[in-house]
């Protein structure tokens, strides 16, 4: 078992090694994943949404006077 300064050096070395392994694996980029999930874009306000249900809710609440988009006609909100 390592004590004192040796323990600290061992922990730092291990942290650097772990970070290097994550970079090799590509790591999980949450911002990129979240942006890729936003596939629906409102034609009126250009807001991006992840699913058709949210898209229809946006249309109903924000743009009630605008005609409903044909792709949302059969979606249940």
LUMNUMAR-818191 format. One record per residue (C-alpha): residue number from 0; residue in one letter; x, y, z. Coordinates in Angstrom, 1 decimal, decimal comma. Example, Ala and Ser with C-alpha at 12.3 -4.5 7.8 and 13.67 -1.06 7.14 Angstrom:
! LUMNUMAR-818191
     i   aa        u        v        w
     0    a     12,3     -4,5      7,8
     1    s     13,7     -1,1      7,1
END
This chain:
! LUMNUMAR-818191
     i   aa        u        v        w
     0    x      0,0      0,0      0,0
     1    x      1,3      3,4     -0,9
     2    x      1,5      6,3      1,6
     3    x      1,8     10,0      1,3
     4    x      3,4     11,5     -1,7
     5    x      3,7      8,1     -3,5
     6    x     -0,1      7,6     -3,2
     7    x     -0,8     11,1     -4,7
     8    x      1,6     10,4     -7,6
     9    x     -0,1      7,1     -8,2
    10    x     -3,5      8,7     -8,3
    11    x     -2,4     11,4    -10,7
    12    x     -0,8      8,9    -13,0
    13    x     -4,0      6,7    -13,0
    14    x     -6,2      9,8    -13,7
    15    x     -4,1     10,7    -16,7
    16    x     -4,2      7,1    -17,9
    17    x     -8,0      6,9    -17,6
    18    x     -8,4     10,2    -19,5
    19    x     -6,3      8,9    -22,3
    20    x     -8,3      5,7    -22,6
    21    x    -11,6      7,7    -22,8
    22    x    -10,2      9,8    -25,6
    23    x     -9,2      6,6    -27,5
    24    x    -12,7      5,2    -27,2
    25    x    -14,1      8,4    -28,5
    26    x    -15,9      9,3    -25,3
    27    x    -19,6     10,1    -25,1
    28    x    -20,3     13,7    -26,3
    29    x    -23,6     14,7    -24,7
    30    x    -23,9     17,9    -26,7
    31    x    -23,5     16,1    -30,0
    32    x    -26,0     13,4    -29,0
    33    x    -28,6     15,9    -27,9
    34    x    -28,2     17,9    -31,1
    35    x    -28,6     14,8    -33,2
    36    x    -31,8     13,9    -31,3
    37    x    -33,5     17,2    -32,4
    38    x    -34,8     16,1    -35,8
    39    x    -38,1     18,0    -36,1
    40    x    -38,0     21,8    -36,9
    41    x    -41,0     24,0    -36,6
    42    x    -41,7     25,8    -39,8
    43    x    -42,9     28,9    -38,1
    44    x    -40,5     29,6    -35,2
    45    x    -37,6     27,3    -36,3
    46    x    -37,5     25,6    -32,9
    47    x    -36,0     22,1    -32,9
    48    x    -37,8     19,2    -31,2
    49    x    -37,0     15,5    -30,6
    50    x    -40,3     13,9    -31,4
    51    x    -43,6     14,5    -33,3
    52    x    -45,6     14,7    -30,1
    53    x    -43,6     17,6    -28,8
    54    x    -43,7     19,1    -32,3
    55    x    -47,5     19,0    -32,3
    56    x    -47,7     20,4    -28,8
    57    x    -45,5     23,3    -29,9
    58    x    -47,8     23,9    -32,9
    59    x    -50,9     23,8    -30,8
    60    x    -49,7     26,1    -28,1
    61    x    -47,4     28,6    -30,0
    62    x    -49,1     28,8    -33,4
    63    x    -52,9     28,1    -33,0
    64    x    -53,9     30,2    -36,0
    65    x    -51,4     28,6    -38,4
    66    x    -52,5     25,6    -40,4
    67    x    -51,3     22,3    -39,0
    68    x    -48,4     20,8    -40,9
    69    x    -49,4     17,7    -43,0
    70    x    -46,8     15,5    -41,2
    71    x    -48,6     16,2    -37,9
    72    x    -52,1     15,4    -39,0
    73    x    -52,1     11,8    -37,5
    74    x    -50,0     12,5    -34,4
    75    x    -51,7     12,2    -31,0
    76    x    -50,6     14,9    -28,6
END
